[in-house]
Amino acid sequence: MQLSRRQFMKGTAGGIAASSVAALGFLPSTALAEVRQFKLARAKEIRNTCPYCSVGCGLLMYSLGDGAKNAKAEIVHIEGDPDHPVSRGSLCPKGAGLLDFIHSPNRLKYPEVREAGSSEWKRISWHEAVERIARHMKDDRDANIVVRNDQGVTVNRWVSTAMLTASASSNETGILTQKFMRSLGIVGTDAQARVCHGPTVSALASTFGRGAMTNTWVDISNADFILVMGGNPAEAHPVGFKWAIEAKKRGARIVVVDPRFNRSAAVADEYVPIRAGSDIVFLGGVINWLIANDKIQWEYVKAFTNASYIVDEGFGFEDGLFSGFDPAKGQYDRRSWNYEFDEASNARTDPTLQHPRCVWNLMKAHYARYTPEVVADLTGSPKDGFLTVCRYLGETSARNKVGTILYALGWTQHTVGAQNIRTMAMIQLLLGNIGMPGGGVNALRGHSNIQGLSDLGLLSTSLPGYLTLPNEKAHPTLADYLARTTPKAQQPGQLNFWSNTPKFFVSLMKWFWGDNATRDNDWGYDWIPKWDKMYDVLQVMDLMHNGKVNGLIVQGFNPLTSFPDARKTAACFSKLKYMVVIDPIATETASFWRNHGEINDVDTAAINTEVFRLPSTCFAEEDGAIVNSARWLQWHYKGANPPGEAKTDQEIIAELFVALRDLYRRDGGKAPEPILNLSWPYRNPLDPTPEELAKELNGRALADIPDPKDPTKVLARKGEQLPGFALLQEDGSTLSACWIFAGCWTQAGNQMARRDNSDSGLGNTPGWAWAWPANRRIIYNRASCDPSGKPWDPKRTLIAWTGERWAGADVPDFKIDAAPSSGMNPFIMNPEGVGRLFATDKLVDGPFPEHYEPMESPLGTNPLHPKVVTSPAVRIFPADKARLGTHDQFPYVGTTYRLTEHFQFWTKSVALNAIAQPEQFVEIGETLAAEKGIRTGDTVKVSSRRGFIKAKAVVTKRVKALTVSGKTIHQVGIPLHWGWETVAHKGYLSNTLPPAVGDCNTQTPEYKAFLVNVEKIVGA
Ligand code: SF4
């Protein structure tokens, strides 16, 4: 018997008991399906986006509450949005458990304080919280802000209070936070990006011009070959990974290279094991193999890369060191890592590739050492597995074959993180896979809006839109800043898009300071803080360790579980005078002072830090946009009010700012100008709306903008939202908080809320949401066509030259009317217009990637150059160096990772996920387990030089012993996710184990390769 929803509802409303319904024979199949309809009959449907990983799956949320004044809306059901072009109704175990996140018993409801030395939280009013925090901040700022440096340069830098910003908050929260922090002079600031994908930005921007995932989730299905290396998307990005499976169904091959046989490997065609921390050997070996076997997309390489560019004669590489190394400083002088230039300042080239110092020949010589035998010896990967990857990649050098790479933190979290990614970026250039549908370098971002918060410059030395925060030495004046950050084209006729830097920067200053920014005061340049060194999280923790930081504001971040060497982090927090934590849920950071026995063995009474815990809304309780990994800005809507007295981050930040400004207005203080001159034009200054902020992100005209081609016409009238960044001006007549977001909220309205999922070709959905830049979905797409403007592969036509303009399924990433004959090249953000096999002067540790051992090497040597074992450009503080272990005491390689069922340290507060994965464990290979007498279910102690964790052992075939340089190497898999603020079993902080040392370029910590010991705990 089949009943329609209407019939079923009528029947149940008519008093038929459930048992009677079952007795009628139409339960369970049909009627069970109808339960959903019944449950949602009076519910309101609201669109939202999953707040966990950056696949950005669409959600339908259902709330009950009839909208009457006293009826509070409550979310009662969440499911996947079937219209969403990426997720198409799917949710992974994390997304499926979101209802339990919203209603978690660990949600914070009221402002609280933990007084100095106390062992309890005390509820306080918002008024008291804001007043006390503002007083702490002002006192610290007045006592410690550096207004001028020794050279008399105005720097307005406040280092003694630092701020960490969220990874899942909206762009609107992010940009308000940027305004708040910089007006105060805060430079010690970082977002989760520092801990995750910092090296991605560094590597991809230095190669292609932009530091973001090049293609889209759906586009992965256009690939012929997918390499999964440095990531595990089947578990960390499950819904996005379905597009890899789609590609497989269409005939693509998938190969996984990873220290563990993980769930991505389980569905791959091939799995190749590798020693954690040896990826550059493997990938350098691929480069060598491609060259030796002539698997190069030659037309692409000659036209669209810098293979033919001649390098400065001072450049060299010998015995593990590039030219320019200063051993005293532990740094390179990078001047010789550049091209040779002619009299007109154009880079010299040799299109024949014969010149001994052209990039091609230098690269060929550099990687000639990485033979298949060396690869097998240093990585532990079987030679035939390595050669299989080479062959599959090599096949994609054909014009009609394309391969892609999916990676994440398995590459970034190393001292050579940026260079791991660079090596793959070079491979993709050699194969002609950049700009191609089905190609690219797909950096899979981990947190729902960490792409957006990177875009908004919430990092120590950044400003929105990947502009640089001024440096006190390089940019003492605005003229210096613009001269040094505005590159000149290095080849005739190149677009060199960063030549527009003055327009972006002045428009940003107008957003910061409004009418107070004038040409006469250099648009308020001196009110922005200037940095002297990068205050990344490792730097800030070292300063804290040395007693030089008094305050820490933590917004939507859990650094105690996220920063390396957790014991040291807890000791650092104990030296703070005050800490402010803004979060929807309880975090270990906020309760670092609470003793949990071995798990957190602190002396509560001796810790005098005042800790304020402020409850904020979660995704379901606010409007705003977040940016997925593929750069899509997706708008979401509020479905219910938050619990208790929780407020939006915007309201909290605004209340703090207004309280501080009032204090400066009333009492005066040091360097008040940036605070008093800050533009704060919001209708309710205590609660700026997401719409107001989103419009500022886009930007508007402050005066009529005339058409330069016809001055009788106006391109935008005063007060109008701008259609895109092309209209930004350097004369102060436009405002934009983030130039790359210009186009997201135009005169036509909120482009981020668009929901047209029509396929314009090859899975592109340009009418869904809005992507930066300029709604382009696949960046560098001009390179999908040959130099004459014809697609390399007619079956993969994304755009093409029509004879008059570039057009097609995607927005061309190129000057729309620049004919192929113009000589303009596809990498428009690079001043030379081509992709870089040799990364001139952008990276601190070399223009070509080179293998260096992890700081804690299981070999204790580097067989490629024994005198230079680890990266010479590593920055490590003395206190952290003293906490490094050696392989004789800690003989095994530890590597951390994420599980499908959990997201970082949030879902341990979520019932469904806690049920799915309730208890901490580590994975140990069978050989090591046999040696140690460990069986599955035993409790083991995993220790490093920095501390230990205890967890259940899972003895598995998934982690095999490898032979490396004649030595047996065991690897231990250590999942993240546990702590004491949990609805599951309490667990140890896995980040107790890794060392506090980071990627040379970005200081992203080395979580993926460090040394541990393993012991069985008898009687546990
Ligand atoms: S965690 Fe990622 S894959 Fe899972 S539902 Fe959320 S966005 Fe989708």
Residues whose N, C-alpha, C, O or C-beta is under 5 A from the ligand:
A	BS01	SF4	C50 Y52 C53 V55 G56 C57 L91 C92 K94 G95 H237 P238 V239 G240
